[in-house]
Amino acid sequence: MLTLDECRSTDPRLADIPDEEMFRIREAVYVLAKISLDDYLNKQTGSTVSPLVIYPSPD
């Protein structure tokens, strides 16, 4: 999992966003990535079984 500082370093506009908002943004990005990967794998293999599980952040 990327740290909040690593997330902020991807775009200068994120530098001043509070930690709580960065947590939500990071979680949303991971969920979107999972959906994209699941869709890709489904199209490639026909399987609807996801190889990834996203757990809520303990932060």
Secondary structure, DSSP 4 states (H G I P E B T S, - for coil): ---HHHHHHT-GGGTTS-HHHHHHHHHHHHHHHHHHHHHHHHHHH-----S--PPPP--
